Amino acid sequence: MTLGTPVRRIDGVAKVTGAARYASDEPVANPAFAYLVTSSISRGSIQAFQLEEAHAVPGVIDILTYQNIGTGFKKAKGPDGGDTTEILESSRSWHNGQIIAIVLADTFEAAREAANKVQVTYQEETPSATFDSAGVQVAEHKPQRSPDPTKGSATQAFANAPIKFEGHYSTPTQHHNPIELFTVTCAWDGDHLTIYEPSQFMAGSAASAANQFDLPPDKVRAISRYVGGAFGSKGPNPRTHWIARAARRIGRPVKLVPTRDQGFTIATYRAETRHAIKLGADRNGRLISLSHEGWEISSRPSGYNVSGVETTARMYACPNIHTAVSVVHADRNTPGFMRAPPETPYMFALESAMDELAHELRLDPIELRRINDTQVDPVDGKPYSSRSLMQCFDQAAAKFDWKRRKQQPGSTRAGDWLVGFGCATSCYPSNVGPAAARVALTSDGKATVDIAGHEIGTGAYTVVAIVAARTLGIAPEDVTVRMGDSDLPPLMIAGGSNNAASASLVVAKACKEILARRASSPTASHRIEVYAEHVPEGLPPDAISAMNKGKPSMLGGASRKDVTAYALGAHFVEVHIHSQTREIRVKRITSAFAAGTLVNSLTAYSQFMGGTIWGISAALHEATEIDPKTARYANGNLADYLVPVNADIPEVDIIMVPESDTRVNALGIKGIGEIGIVGMNAAVANAVFNATGKRIRDLPIRVEKLL
């Protein structure tokens, strides 16, 4: 068994037969049901509740508001640890759809009926919806790790550059809409709290509740065996604390299953962004100056932002770099992480601008990238651990038949359809975090691995089984993997595409220790058990204990001292646009990725393909529409929030470019969960330009923008 061999998911049968238990499937005795009441205004305060009619509904147990449970709550924190709008602790309404009351009843139907009878009197203020709305506040963001990248004198170099390009771009609000809703069930047994909720951070979910209720860590257990879609939207949140408080208040378990439309306002989302790009180049296309400024929407109290200039400043060789990010505070819920949070919007701007520069220079877009390719980080001079960008472009271009592309827009037709070809760079930082694991091997060659990992649909159970099997010299089917439980050894948050590396490194470490013990005492025991911890060099030595307290740490990308670590790729897209109606169809996708060691090539292919499809969705379909007057989301449902279906994605070709990286980590694993989406929005926009000659700089690309 070698890493990279295709292995079917070991949890596949459980998932397709319904045996896999998700959070709201977990059985609890005699649960009460919760239903949320949310604010109907976007800015203002609550003056009074009228609850008589709601209390009169048969089966209603209690109605919680800031007036009866707000006292004693510790202030809610957002995804970046800062303030958030997810509160039930005051009369303030920060945004439309904010949770303002929770109805508890014996049945879901009674809770829902009563919630619809709760009447609220508000003192309403005029809200600010988004960019350019009156009343928004603009503030320079504060980088968490290092200042926004800068080098040389970008302004002067741009002024002196023979070739100059300036462009402005924007991306819209987008919402996760995972198949599994944002559920939570809480049950108390004396002073022990058990939480069932979909979570990307088992240790964090337990630690957050322990902190809220001043409990020792061993008094809280979080369980999340399977997660029905996440990519940034699921983890520690104030809703859990309110449901736990409700369960303790009424003395029985409480189950919350919010509605689809409530998911648009009670959870995080991808904030809309704006970008200003300036590229200065010599007449051969070599970059002389790169400037990237970004603006991001956030809520009033939060400074949350993703700041993707950390990546765009490092994509291409350039001696003069300027970047800056500003946060625009509006009357909205706090945004958060969404698959490739910084790279998806920021690389759209850079890769669109590179295509525009190539067109101005009459260069093939691939050659412009080749001219500016680099094996050295242009910001700080560190070497890349490995960088196979041009191998990705060359292999994908050959498979895609890129030579068919004509430089003059509108030159290729297929009957009534205009045909366009576009490409773009894909990338994602290679991250790794602290982790612990317990592995046991019995004399019959069976192994058990315990790790508080997260199965968010990526095949995590199978990855862990493969690594243990390969290291121990047994078959994956002889490995039992237990995860999704905070009582197990902790693993870093499932974000930043780090979990494959983080989990694999510690599991391999434990397995090697088992082999060493067996070799030294082959007859000592019928069962050998090893607990191991792995803290990557460069992280604090107490990273494991800090993680148990809900404080994650991660190393990768440009934050390492020895190398800059990224996975890279190349997207190619063919679009057809009807010459009269401007209907847009994606006909072909070819994407190539170089991401180091692939633990399971079967699920890796699916991850890459899923990312590219989500990239098409970001380019052509997805946008959460905002009413500029009321600051309300207008399409908070799956009927009006557009996502691609089978007919929208006819052909996807994924190339996995072999890459050995001995510097990124001991197993050479770079991570693949997020790279697939990055750059695809730009590749589509570039193809649309090649087909029509019309440059769309504001996503999504819809028919009306091409008429």
C-alpha positions as CSV (number, residue, x, y, z in Angstrom):
1,M,0.0,0.0,0.0
2,T,1.5,3.3,-1.1
3,L,0.2,6.9,-0.6
4,G,-1.6,7.9,-3.8
5,T,-3.2,4.5,-4.4
6,P,-7.0,4.9,-5.1
7,V,-9.0,3.6,-2.2
8,R,-12.8,3.7,-1.9
9,R,-14.1,5.6,1.1
10,I,-14.3,3.3,4.1
11,D,-17.4,5.3,5.3
12,G,-19.0,5.2,1.8
13,V,-21.5,2.4,2.5
14,A,-22.6,4.1,5.8
15,K,-23.2,7.4,3.9
16,V,-25.2,6.0,1.0
17,T,-27.3,3.7,3.2
18,G,-28.2,6.3,5.8
19,A,-26.3,4.5,8.6
20,A,-23.9,7.5,9.0
21,R,-25.3,9.6,11.9
22,Y,-25.1,13.4,11.5
23,A,-25.5,15.8,14.4
24,S,-29.3,16.1,14.3
25,D,-29.6,12.3,13.8
26,E,-28.1,11.6,17.2
27,P,-30.7,10.1,19.6
28,V,-31.4,11.9,22.9
29,A,-34.1,11.1,25.5
30,N,-37.2,13.3,25.5
31,P,-35.9,16.3,23.6
32,A,-37.6,19.7,23.4
33,F,-37.4,21.5,20.1
34,A,-36.2,25.0,19.5
35,Y,-37.2,27.5,16.8
36,L,-35.5,30.8,16.2
37,V,-37.2,34.2,16.1
38,T,-35.1,36.6,14.0
39,S,-35.0,40.4,13.6
40,S,-37.1,41.9,10.8
41,I,-35.1,45.1,10.9
42,S,-31.4,45.7,9.9
43,R,-30.5,48.4,12.3
44,G,-32.1,49.6,15.5
45,S,-33.2,48.2,18.9
46,I,-36.0,46.1,20.4
47,Q,-38.5,48.1,22.4
48,A,-40.8,45.3,23.6
49,F,-41.8,41.7,23.1
50,Q,-45.5,40.6,23.0
51,L,-45.3,36.9,23.9
52,E,-48.9,36.1,25.1
53,E,-50.1,34.5,21.9
54,A,-47.0,32.5,21.5
55,H,-47.1,31.2,25.1
56,A,-50.7,30.1,24.5
57,V,-49.7,27.6,21.8
58,P,-50.1,24.1,23.3
59,G,-46.8,22.5,24.0
60,V,-44.8,25.7,24.4
61,I,-42.3,25.4,27.3
62,D,-40.4,28.7,27.3
63,I,-39.4,31.6,25.2
64,L,-35.9,32.9,25.6
65,T,-34.9,36.5,24.9
66,Y,-32.1,38.8,26.1
67,Q,-34.4,39.8,28.9
68,N,-34.4,36.4,30.6
69,I,-31.2,34.8,29.5
70,G,-28.9,37.6,28.4
71,T,-27.5,38.3,31.8
72,G,-24.4,36.2,32.5
73,F,-23.4,35.5,28.9
74,K,-19.8,36.1,28.0
75,K,-19.6,38.3,24.9
76,A,-19.9,36.3,21.6
77,K,-16.8,36.2,19.4
78,G,-16.6,35.9,15.6
79,P,-14.5,33.6,13.4
80,D,-11.4,35.8,13.9
81,G,-11.8,36.0,17.7
82,G,-13.2,39.6,17.4
83,D,-16.6,40.9,18.2
84,T,-19.6,39.6,16.3
85,T,-23.3,40.2,15.7
86,E,-24.4,36.8,16.9
87,I,-25.8,37.8,20.2
88,L,-28.8,37.3,22.5
89,E,-27.5,39.5,25.2
90,S,-29.0,43.0,24.5
91,S,-31.8,44.8,22.7
92,R,-29.5,45.8,19.8
93,S,-30.4,44.6,16.3
94,W,-27.2,44.6,14.2
95,H,-28.7,43.2,11.1
96,N,-31.8,41.7,9.5
97,G,-32.2,38.0,10.4
98,Q,-30.3,38.3,13.7
99,I,-31.5,35.8,16.4
100,I,-33.6,37.7,18.9
101,A,-35.6,35.0,20.6
102,I,-35.7,31.2,20.9
103,V,-39.0,29.3,21.4
104,L,-38.9,25.9,23.1
105,A,-41.7,23.4,22.8
106,D,-42.5,19.7,23.0
107,T,-42.7,19.4,19.2
108,F,-41.0,21.2,16.3
109,E,-44.4,22.2,14.9
110,A,-45.5,23.8,18.1
111,A,-42.2,25.7,18.4
112,R,-42.6,27.0,14.8
113,E,-46.2,28.0,15.3
114,A,-45.4,29.9,18.5
115,A,-42.3,31.6,17.0
116,N,-44.5,33.0,14.2
117,K,-46.8,34.5,16.9
118,V,-44.0,36.4,18.7
119,Q,-44.6,40.1,18.2
120,V,-41.8,42.6,18.5
121,T,-41.8,46.4,18.7
122,Y,-38.7,48.0,17.3
123,Q,-37.1,51.4,17.2
124,E,-35.8,51.3,13.6
125,E,-32.8,53.2,12.2
126,T,-31.8,53.7,8.6
127,P,-29.4,50.8,7.7
128,S,-26.3,50.8,5.5
129,A,-26.4,47.8,3.2
130,T,-23.0,47.7,1.4
131,F,-20.3,49.6,-0.5
132,D,-21.4,53.1,-1.4
133,S,-24.3,53.1,1.1
134,A,-24.6,56.2,3.2
135,G,-23.3,55.6,6.7
136,V,-20.8,52.9,6.1
137,Q,-17.5,53.2,8.0
138,V,-14.2,52.5,6.3
139,A,-11.2,51.4,8.4
140,E,-7.8,50.0,7.5
141,H,-7.5,46.4,8.5
142,K,-5.0,45.2,11.1
143,P,-3.0,42.2,9.8
144,Q,-2.9,39.4,12.4
145,R,0.6,38.1,11.6
146,S,2.6,40.5,9.4
147,P,2.1,43.8,7.6
148,D,0.5,43.8,4.1
149,P,3.3,42.9,1.7
150,T,5.4,45.7,0.3
151,K,8.6,45.9,-1.5
152,G,10.6,48.6,-3.3
153,S,8.6,51.6,-4.7
154,A,5.6,50.4,-6.6
155,T,4.2,53.9,-7.2
156,Q,7.4,55.2,-8.8
157,A,8.0,52.0,-10.8
158,F,4.5,52.1,-12.1
159,A,4.9,55.7,-13.2
160,N,8.1,54.8,-15.1
161,A,6.8,51.5,-16.6
162,P,6.6,51.4,-20.5
163,I,3.4,49.3,-20.2
164,K,0.7,50.2,-17.6
165,F,-2.5,48.5,-16.8
166,E,-5.1,49.6,-14.2
167,G,-8.3,47.7,-13.4
168,H,-11.1,47.6,-10.8
169,Y,-12.9,44.3,-9.9
170,S,-15.5,43.1,-7.5
171,T,-17.0,39.9,-6.1
172,P,-20.4,39.5,-4.5
173,T,-21.7,38.1,-1.2
174,Q,-21.9,34.3,-1.4
175,H,-23.4,31.9,1.1
176,H,-22.4,28.3,1.9
177,N,-25.8,26.6,1.7
178,P,-24.4,23.2,2.9
179,I,-26.7,20.2,2.6
180,E,-26.8,19.8,6.4
181,L,-28.3,22.8,8.1
182,F,-26.8,24.6,11.1
183,T,-28.1,22.2,13.7
184,V,-27.2,21.8,17.4
185,T,-28.5,19.5,20.2
186,C,-27.4,19.9,23.8
187,A,-28.0,17.6,26.7
188,W,-26.9,17.9,30.3
189,D,-26.2,15.0,32.7
190,G,-25.7,16.8,36.0
191,D,-22.8,19.2,35.3
192,H,-21.7,17.3,32.2
193,L,-22.7,18.9,28.8
194,T,-22.8,16.9,25.6
195,I,-23.1,18.8,22.3
196,Y,-24.1,17.3,19.0
197,E,-23.4,19.8,16.2
198,P,-21.6,19.7,12.8
199,S,-18.1,21.0,13.6
200,Q,-14.9,21.7,11.8
201,F,-13.1,22.0,15.2
202,M,-13.9,19.4,17.7
203,A,-11.6,20.7,20.4
204,G,-12.8,24.3,19.8
205,S,-16.5,23.4,20.1
206,A,-15.9,21.8,23.4
207,A,-13.6,24.5,24.7
208,S,-15.9,27.3,23.7
209,A,-18.8,25.8,25.7
210,A,-16.5,25.0,28.6
211,N,-15.4,28.6,28.7
212,Q,-18.9,30.0,28.4
213,F,-20.2,28.0,31.3
214,D,-17.0,28.1,33.4
215,L,-16.7,24.3,33.3
216,P,-13.5,22.2,33.4
217,P,-12.7,20.9,29.9
218,D,-13.5,17.3,30.8
219,K,-17.1,18.3,31.6
220,V,-17.9,19.1,28.0
221,R,-18.0,16.6,25.1
222,A,-18.7,17.6,21.5
223,I,-19.7,15.0,19.0
224,S,-19.7,15.4,15.2
225,R,-19.1,12.1,13.5
226,Y,-20.0,13.4,10.0
227,V,-20.5,16.9,8.7
228,G,-22.8,17.4,5.7
229,G,-20.8,20.2,4.1
230,A,-18.9,23.0,5.8
231,F,-15.9,24.7,4.2
232,G,-15.7,27.4,6.8
233,S,-19.3,27.6,8.0
234,K,-19.4,25.2,10.9
235,G,-17.6,25.4,14.2
236,P,-17.8,27.1,17.6
237,N,-20.7,29.6,17.6
238,P,-23.0,31.4,20.1
239,R,-26.0,29.4,19.1
240,T,-24.6,26.4,20.8
241,H,-24.3,28.3,24.1
242,W,-27.9,29.5,23.9
243,I,-29.2,26.0,23.3
244,A,-27.1,24.6,26.1
245,R,-28.4,27.4,28.4
246,A,-32.0,26.5,27.3
247,A,-31.4,22.8,28.0
248,R,-30.1,23.5,31.5
249,R,-33.0,25.9,32.1
250,I,-35.8,23.4,31.3
251,G,-34.0,20.3,32.5
252,R,-34.1,18.3,29.3
253,P,-32.2,18.0,26.0
254,V,-32.9,20.7,23.4
255,K,-32.7,20.2,19.6
256,L,-32.4,23.1,17.1
257,V,-32.7,22.7,13.4
258,P,-32.8,26.1,11.8
259,T,-34.4,26.7,8.4
260,R,-32.6,27.2,5.1
261,D,-33.3,30.9,4.9
262,Q,-32.2,31.4,8.5
263,G,-28.8,29.9,7.5
264,F,-28.2,33.1,5.5
265,T,-28.2,35.3,8.6
266,I,-27.3,33.1,11.6
267,A,-24.1,31.8,10.1
268,T,-21.1,33.3,8.3
269,Y,-20.7,33.8,4.5
270,R,-18.2,35.1,1.9
271,A,-18.2,38.9,2.1
272,E,-18.3,41.0,-1.0
273,T,-15.0,42.6,-2.1
274,R,-13.6,45.3,-4.3
275,H,-10.2,45.5,-5.8
276,A,-7.9,48.0,-7.5
277,I,-5.0,46.4,-9.5
278,K,-2.1,48.3,-11.1
279,L,0.5,46.4,-13.2
280,G,3.5,47.9,-14.7
281,A,5.6,45.9,-17.1
282,D,8.4,46.2,-19.7
283,R,7.6,45.6,-23.3
284,N,8.5,41.9,-23.0
285,G,5.9,41.4,-20.3
286,R,8.2,41.3,-17.3
287,L,6.5,42.8,-14.3
288,I,8.1,46.0,-12.9
289,S,5.4,47.0,-10.5
290,L,2.4,45.3,-8.8
291,S,-0.2,47.1,-6.7
292,H,-3.2,45.4,-5.2
293,E,-5.7,47.2,-2.9
294,G,-8.8,45.5,-1.6
295,W,-11.9,46.5,0.3
296,E,-14.1,44.0,2.2
297,I,-17.6,44.3,3.8
298,S,-17.9,43.4,7.5
299,S,-20.4,43.9,10.2
300,R,-20.5,47.0,12.5
301,P,-18.7,45.5,15.5
302,S,-16.3,43.2,13.7
303,G,-13.1,43.8,11.9
304,Y,-13.2,40.4,10.3
305,N,-11.5,40.3,6.9
306,V,-9.6,37.8,4.8
307,S,-6.9,40.0,3.2
308,G,-5.8,37.9,0.2
309,V,-3.0,40.3,-0.8
310,E,-0.7,37.9,1.3
311,T,-1.1,35.5,-1.7
312,T,-1.4,37.8,-4.7
313,A,1.8,39.7,-3.8
314,R,3.7,36.3,-4.1
315,M,2.4,34.8,-7.3
316,Y,4.8,36.4,-9.7
317,A,8.3,37.8,-9.8
318,C,8.2,41.6,-9.3
319,P,10.7,44.0,-7.7
320,N,8.2,46.6,-6.6
321,I,5.0,45.6,-4.7
322,H,2.4,47.5,-2.8
323,T,-0.7,46.1,-1.1
324,A,-3.4,47.4,1.3
325,V,-6.8,46.2,2.6
326,S,-9.6,48.2,4.1
327,V,-12.7,47.0,6.0
328,V,-16.1,48.6,5.2
329,H,-18.5,48.3,8.2
330,A,-22.1,48.0,7.3
331,D,-25.3,46.7,8.9
332,R,-24.8,43.1,8.1
333,N,-24.1,39.8,9.9
334,T,-20.4,39.1,10.4
335,P,-18.8,37.3,7.4
336,G,-16.5,34.4,7.9
337,F,-14.3,31.8,6.2
338,M,-15.6,30.2,2.9
339,R,-13.6,27.7,0.8
340,A,-10.3,29.4,0.0
341,P,-11.4,32.6,1.9
342,P,-8.8,35.1,0.7
343,E,-7.7,33.5,-2.5
344,T,-11.0,33.1,-4.3
345,P,-11.9,36.8,-4.5
346,Y,-8.3,38.2,-4.6
347,M,-6.9,35.9,-7.2
348,F,-10.0,36.7,-9.4
349,A,-8.7,40.3,-9.5
350,L,-5.0,39.4,-10.1
351,E,-5.7,36.7,-12.7
352,S,-8.1,38.9,-14.6
353,A,-5.6,41.7,-14.6
354,M,-2.9,39.4,-15.9
355,D,-5.1,38.3,-18.8
356,E,-5.8,42.0,-19.6
357,L,-2.1,42.8,-19.5
358,A,-1.4,39.8,-21.8
359,H,-4.0,41.1,-24.3
360,E,-2.5,44.6,-24.2
361,L,1.0,43.1,-24.9
362,R,-0.3,40.7,-27.5
363,L,1.2,37.9,-25.5
364,D,-0.2,34.4,-24.9
365,P,-1.5,34.5,-21.3
366,I,0.5,31.4,-20.5
367,E,3.7,33.0,-21.8
368,L,3.1,36.1,-19.6
369,R,2.9,33.8,-16.6
370,R,6.0,31.9,-17.8
371,I,8.0,35.1,-18.1
372,N,7.1,36.1,-14.5
373,D,7.3,32.6,-13.0
374,T,9.7,32.4,-10.0
375,Q,11.1,29.8,-7.6
376,V,11.7,32.5,-5.0
377,D,9.2,34.3,-3.0
378,P,9.2,37.9,-4.5
379,V,8.3,39.5,-1.2
380,D,11.0,38.1,1.2
381,G,13.3,36.1,-1.0
382,K,12.6,32.7,0.6
383,P,12.7,29.7,-1.8
384,Y,9.4,28.0,-2.6
385,S,9.4,24.5,-1.0
386,S,8.4,23.4,-4.6
387,R,6.7,25.3,-7.4
388,S,5.4,23.4,-10.4
389,L,3.1,26.1,-11.8
390,M,4.4,26.0,-15.4
391,Q,4.3,22.2,-15.5
392,C,0.6,22.5,-14.6
393,F,0.0,25.1,-17.4
394,D,1.9,23.0,-20.0
395,Q,0.2,19.7,-19.2
396,A,-3.3,21.3,-19.0
397,A,-2.7,23.3,-22.2
398,A,-1.7,20.2,-24.1
399,K,-4.7,18.2,-22.9
400,F,-7.1,21.2,-23.5
401,D,-5.7,21.9,-26.9
402,W,-5.0,25.5,-26.1
403,K,-3.4,26.2,-29.5
404,R,-6.9,26.4,-30.9
405,R,-7.3,29.7,-29.1
406,K,-7.2,32.8,-31.2
407,Q,-5.9,36.0,-29.7
408,Q,-8.5,38.3,-31.3
409,P,-11.7,38.2,-29.3
410,G,-14.8,36.9,-31.2
411,S,-12.7,35.1,-33.8
412,T,-14.0,31.6,-33.1
413,R,-17.6,30.5,-33.7
414,A,-19.7,27.4,-33.7
415,G,-22.8,28.2,-35.6
416,D,-24.7,30.9,-33.7
417,W,-22.3,30.6,-30.7
418,L,-19.3,32.6,-29.9
419,V,-16.5,30.4,-28.6
420,G,-14.0,31.6,-26.0
421,F,-11.0,30.1,-24.3
422,G,-9.6,31.3,-20.9
423,C,-7.0,30.3,-18.4
424,A,-5.8,31.3,-14.9
425,T,-3.4,30.3,-12.2
426,S,-4.7,28.4,-9.2
427,C,-3.0,28.3,-5.8
428,Y,-3.4,27.7,-2.1
429,P,-0.9,27.9,0.8
430,S,0.3,24.6,2.2
431,N,-0.6,24.6,5.9
432,V,0.0,22.2,8.8
433,G,-1.1,22.3,12.4
434,P,-0.6,20.5,15.7
435,A,-2.2,17.2,16.2
436,A,-2.4,14.2,18.6
437,A,-3.5,10.6,18.0
438,R,-3.8,7.3,19.7
439,V,-3.0,4.1,17.7
440,A,-3.3,0.5,18.8
441,L,-2.2,-2.6,17.0
442,T,-3.2,-6.1,18.0
443,S,-1.4,-9.4,17.3
444,D,-3.9,-10.3,14.5
445,G,-2.8,-7.3,12.5
446,K,-5.8,-5.1,13.2
447,A,-5.3,-1.4,14.1
448,T,-7.5,1.3,15.7
449,V,-6.8,5.0,15.3
450,D,-8.4,7.6,17.6
451,I,-8.2,11.2,16.6
452,A,-10.7,14.1,17.0
453,G,-10.8,14.6,13.3
454,H,-13.5,16.0,11.0
455,E,-15.2,14.3,8.2
456,I,-16.7,17.2,6.2
457,G,-17.1,15.2,3.1
458,T,-13.5,15.1,2.1
459,G,-12.7,11.5,2.9
460,A,-10.9,12.1,6.2
461,Y,-11.7,8.6,7.7
462,T,-10.1,7.0,4.6
463,V,-7.0,9.2,4.6
464,V,-6.2,8.3,8.2
465,A,-6.8,4.6,7.5
466,I,-4.5,4.7,4.4
467,V,-1.6,6.4,6.4
468,A,-1.9,4.0,9.3
469,A,-2.1,1.0,7.0
470,R,0.9,2.0,4.9
471,T,3.0,2.7,7.9
472,L,2.1,-0.5,9.7
473,G,2.2,-2.7,6.6
474,I,-1.5,-3.8,6.8
475,A,-4.5,-3.3,4.6
476,P,-6.8,-0.2,5.0
477,E,-9.8,-2.4,5.7
478,D,-7.9,-3.7,8.8
479,V,-7.8,-0.2,10.3
480,T,-10.7,1.1,12.4
481,V,-10.8,4.9,12.6
482,R,-12.7,6.8,15.3
483,M,-13.0,10.6,15.0
484,G,-15.6,13.3,15.4
485,D,-15.5,13.3,19.2
486,S,-13.7,15.9,21.4
487,D,-12.9,13.2,24.0
488,L,-10.4,11.8,21.4
489,P,-6.9,13.3,20.9
490,P,-7.2,16.7,19.4
491,L,-6.6,17.7,15.7
492,M,-6.3,21.2,14.3
493,I,-9.4,22.9,12.9
494,A,-10.5,21.5,9.5
495,G,-9.6,24.6,7.5
496,G,-6.7,25.9,5.5
497,S,-6.5,22.5,3.7
498,N,-4.2,21.4,6.6
499,N,-6.0,18.3,8.0
500,A,-4.6,15.7,5.6
501,A,-1.0,16.8,6.5
502,S,-1.7,17.4,10.2
503,A,-3.5,14.1,10.8
504,S,-1.2,12.0,8.6
505,L,2.0,13.2,10.2
506,V,0.9,12.4,13.8
507,V,-0.7,9.1,12.8
508,A,2.5,8.0,11.0
509,K,4.5,9.1,14.0
510,A,2.4,6.9,16.3
511,C,2.6,3.9,13.9
512,K,6.4,4.2,13.6
513,E,6.6,4.1,17.4
514,I,4.5,0.9,17.4
515,L,6.8,-0.7,14.9
516,A,9.8,0.3,17.0
517,R,8.3,-1.2,20.1
518,R,7.3,-4.4,18.4
519,A,10.8,-4.8,16.9
520,S,12.5,-4.3,20.3
521,S,10.1,-6.7,22.1
522,P,8.3,-8.9,19.6
523,T,6.7,-11.1,22.2
524,A,6.0,-8.5,24.9
525,S,2.4,-7.9,24.3
526,H,-0.6,-8.9,22.1
527,R,-1.6,-5.3,21.9
528,I,0.6,-2.2,21.6
529,E,-0.9,1.2,22.1
530,V,0.9,4.5,21.4
531,Y,-0.2,8.1,22.1
532,A,1.7,10.6,19.9
533,E,1.8,14.4,19.5
534,H,3.2,16.4,16.6
535,V,3.8,20.1,16.7
536,P,5.4,21.4,13.5
537,E,8.6,23.3,13.9
538,G,7.9,27.0,14.0
539,L,4.7,26.6,16.2
540,P,4.7,27.2,20.0
541,P,5.6,24.1,22.0
542,D,2.3,24.4,23.9
543,A,0.3,24.3,20.6
544,I,-1.5,21.0,21.7
545,S,-2.6,22.3,25.1
546,A,-3.6,25.6,23.5
547,M,-5.7,23.8,20.9
548,N,-7.5,22.0,23.8
549,K,-8.4,25.4,25.0
550,G,-9.9,26.3,21.7
551,K,-6.9,28.3,20.4
552,P,-5.8,26.9,17.1
553,S,-2.4,27.6,15.4
554,M,-1.3,26.8,11.9
555,L,1.9,27.1,10.0
556,G,2.2,27.4,6.2
557,G,2.2,29.6,3.1
558,A,4.4,32.6,3.6
559,S,4.4,32.4,7.5
560,R,7.3,29.8,7.6
561,K,10.8,31.0,8.2
562,D,12.5,28.4,5.9
563,V,10.4,28.3,2.8
564,T,7.2,29.6,1.2
565,A,4.8,26.7,0.7
566,Y,2.0,26.7,-1.8
567,A,0.2,24.1,-3.9
568,L,-0.3,25.4,-7.5
569,G,-2.4,24.7,-10.5
570,A,-3.8,25.9,-13.8
571,H,-7.4,26.2,-15.1
572,F,-8.5,26.1,-18.7
573,V,-12.1,26.8,-19.7
574,E,-14.1,26.8,-23.0
575,V,-17.3,28.8,-23.0
576,H,-19.9,29.2,-25.7
577,I,-22.0,32.4,-25.8
578,H,-25.0,32.8,-28.0
579,S,-24.5,35.6,-30.5
580,Q,-28.0,37.0,-30.0
581,T,-29.3,36.0,-26.6
582,R,-25.9,36.0,-24.8
583,E,-26.7,32.8,-23.0
584,I,-23.5,31.4,-21.5
585,R,-22.6,27.8,-21.5
586,V,-19.4,26.2,-20.1
587,K,-18.4,23.4,-22.5
588,R,-15.1,22.1,-21.2
589,I,-12.9,22.4,-18.1
590,T,-9.3,21.1,-17.9
591,S,-7.5,21.8,-14.7
592,A,-4.0,20.6,-13.6
593,F,-2.8,20.7,-10.0
594,A,0.6,20.0,-8.4
595,A,0.0,19.5,-4.7
596,G,2.7,17.2,-3.4
597,T,1.8,13.8,-2.1
598,L,-1.8,12.8,-2.7
599,V,-2.8,10.3,0.0
600,N,-5.8,9.0,-1.9
601,S,-5.9,9.7,-5.6
602,L,-9.5,8.7,-5.8
603,T,-10.9,11.2,-3.4
604,A,-8.3,13.7,-4.4
605,Y,-9.8,13.7,-7.9
606,S,-13.2,14.4,-6.4
607,Q,-11.8,17.2,-4.3
608,F,-10.2,18.9,-7.3
609,M,-13.3,18.4,-9.5
610,G,-15.6,19.7,-6.8
611,G,-13.5,22.8,-6.4
612,T,-13.5,23.6,-10.1
613,I,-17.3,23.3,-10.2
614,W,-17.6,25.6,-7.3
615,G,-15.4,28.0,-9.2
616,I,-17.7,27.9,-12.2
617,S,-20.5,28.6,-9.8
618,A,-18.7,31.6,-8.4
619,A,-18.1,33.0,-11.8
620,L,-21.6,32.5,-13.4
621,H,-24.2,31.7,-10.8
622,E,-23.7,32.6,-7.2
623,A,-24.6,36.0,-5.6
624,T,-26.6,36.8,-2.5
625,E,-28.7,39.8,-3.6
626,I,-29.0,42.6,-1.1
627,D,-31.8,45.2,-1.0
628,P,-29.9,48.5,-0.8
629,K,-32.7,50.2,1.1
630,T,-33.4,47.6,3.8
631,A,-30.1,45.8,3.9
632,R,-32.0,42.5,3.6
633,Y,-30.9,39.4,1.6
634,A,-33.5,39.0,-1.1
635,N,-32.7,35.5,-2.2
636,G,-32.2,33.5,1.0
637,N,-33.3,30.2,-0.4
638,L,-32.2,27.5,-2.8
639,A,-34.8,28.5,-5.4
640,D,-33.4,32.0,-6.0
641,Y,-29.8,31.5,-4.9
642,L,-28.3,30.1,-8.1
643,V,-25.9,27.1,-8.1
644,P,-24.9,25.0,-11.1
645,V,-26.7,21.7,-11.8
646,N,-25.5,18.7,-14.0
647,A,-26.4,20.4,-17.3
648,D,-24.2,23.4,-16.4
649,I,-21.0,21.3,-16.1
650,P,-20.8,18.9,-19.1
651,E,-17.1,17.9,-19.0
652,V,-14.4,18.2,-16.4
653,D,-10.9,16.9,-16.9
654,I,-8.5,16.8,-13.9
655,I,-4.8,16.3,-14.2
656,M,-2.8,15.5,-11.1
657,V,0.7,16.6,-11.8
658,P,3.3,14.5,-9.9
659,E,5.2,16.5,-7.4
660,S,7.7,15.5,-4.7
661,D,8.2,18.1,-2.0
662,T,10.7,17.1,0.6
663,R,10.7,20.4,2.3
664,V,7.0,21.1,2.9
665,N,6.8,18.3,5.5
666,A,8.0,14.8,6.1
667,L,5.3,13.2,4.0
668,G,5.3,15.9,1.3
669,I,1.5,16.5,1.7
670,K,0.4,20.0,0.6
671,G,-3.4,19.8,1.0
672,I,-6.0,20.0,-1.8
673,G,-9.4,20.9,-0.3
674,E,-9.4,24.5,-1.4
675,I,-7.1,24.9,-4.4
676,G,-9.7,23.7,-6.9
677,I,-11.9,26.8,-6.6
678,V,-9.1,29.4,-6.8
679,G,-8.7,31.1,-10.1
680,M,-11.6,29.4,-11.9
681,N,-13.7,32.6,-11.7
682,A,-11.0,34.5,-13.5
683,A,-10.5,31.7,-16.1
684,V,-14.2,31.9,-17.0
685,A,-14.2,35.7,-17.2
686,N,-11.1,35.5,-19.4
687,A,-12.8,33.0,-21.7
688,V,-15.9,35.3,-21.9
689,F,-13.6,38.1,-23.0
690,N,-12.0,35.9,-25.6
691,A,-15.4,35.0,-26.9
692,T,-17.1,38.4,-26.9
693,G,-14.4,41.1,-26.5
694,K,-16.3,42.4,-23.5
695,R,-14.4,42.4,-20.2
696,I,-16.6,41.6,-17.2
697,R,-14.8,42.7,-14.0
698,D,-17.8,42.4,-11.6
699,L,-19.0,38.9,-10.7
700,P,-21.2,37.0,-11.3
701,I,-21.2,37.1,-15.1
702,R,-24.8,37.1,-16.2
703,V,-26.6,37.5,-19.5
704,E,-27.6,41.1,-18.8
705,K,-23.9,42.1,-18.5
706,L,-23.2,40.8,-22.0
707,L,-26.1,42.3,-23.8
